[in-house]
Amino acid sequence: MSVSTSATNPTQAVLDILEGYTAWPGQEPNEFRIEQVTPRSQMSGSNELAIYGWTSSPVDNEDFAAEGDTSEDTTTVQLLVKGLDENETEATAKETQALLEEYNRDNGNLTEFHEINPSQVRDLRDENNTRSTDPYIFGIQVFVERLRSRGLD
């Protein structure tokens, strides 16, 4: 766990951690992208091992301090690990989960977030349309939380 990031966008922070990691079990993923800026045709058509991320829920801001000067921001980042080799794709998804578990109680030392908590790896192939070349797809939800001073960020 030596990758750090100063990103305040939760999706970018998670992808920065993954992109900076160098001990992947097989081939290193070719792409680390926020899905909203990746055209669907490129995401679904690529034959390379890739990790896509997006924020699946709005950031929930709650008062943390009685004075109202600190906010606790929480949201969920969805990760999609896609590849054509089943074993390699699943191993990459499990390595992604294990890596992010190391950041579970970061307390702001390596990231702007004091909690990065991934869920179990899920096989998502049944949730996608069948095509001539079906990639193997695994999903991971990542709960992220940070404290920040209210005002401009």
Sequence and secondary structure as in RCSB ss.txt:
>XXXX:A:sequence
MSVSTSATNPTQAVLDILEGYTAWPGQEPNEFRIEQVTPRSQMSGSNELAIYGWTSSPVDNEDFAAEGDTSEDTT
TVQLLVKGLDENETEATAKETQALLEEYNRDNGNLTEFHEINPSQVRDLRDENNTRSTDPYIFGIQVFVERLRSR
GLD
>XXXX:A:secstr
        SHHHHHHHHHHH    SSS  SEEEEGGGS HHHHHH  S EEEEEE S  EEEE STTS EEEEEE
EEEEEEEES HHHHHHHHHHHHHHHHTTTT TTSSSS SEEEE   EE GGGS   SS  EEEEEEEEEEEEEES
S  
